[in-house]
Amino acid sequence: MNILFFLTPKENVAHLDDDDTLRQALEKMEHHGYSAIPMLSKDGKYKGTIKEGDILWYIKDNGFPSLKEMEDIPILDIGRKRDIEAVNISISMDELVNKITNQNFVPVVDDNNVFIGIITRKDVILYLANREMIEDTQTD
């Protein structure tokens, strides 16, 4: 099966630009209800994922800035404890399942590392569950 079947395209995924600020990141995450959000360069390349935990560790280590102060903190200043690696569109379904078991979503890039979207764990689980249900009904 082609993994593009599961793809939520870039235009349907909120993301950060690598020149955004901490305040912009928090507001975008809050607005969309995300606990992690992909970060892209201006030319659309995947740079990493910022997670709530990354922000919390930054605040712990640097004091709690006001919202106004957060406007001056570049998102690139936020260290990422464990980054979410992107996968290429040519990854196999088995490799995707192995990758997605450890994270809520997998960023997908093309051969030039340009971000094209995400695949969510929920979509893969629903597909596998539906496939199993179909197989069960066929054997009965």
Secondary structure by P-SEA (a helix, b strand, c coil): ccccccccccccbbbbcccccaaaaaaaaaaacccbbbbbcccccccccccaaaaaaaaaacccccaaaaaacccccccccbbbbbbcccccaaaaaaaaccccbbbbbcccccccbbbbaaaaaaaaaaaaaaaaaaac
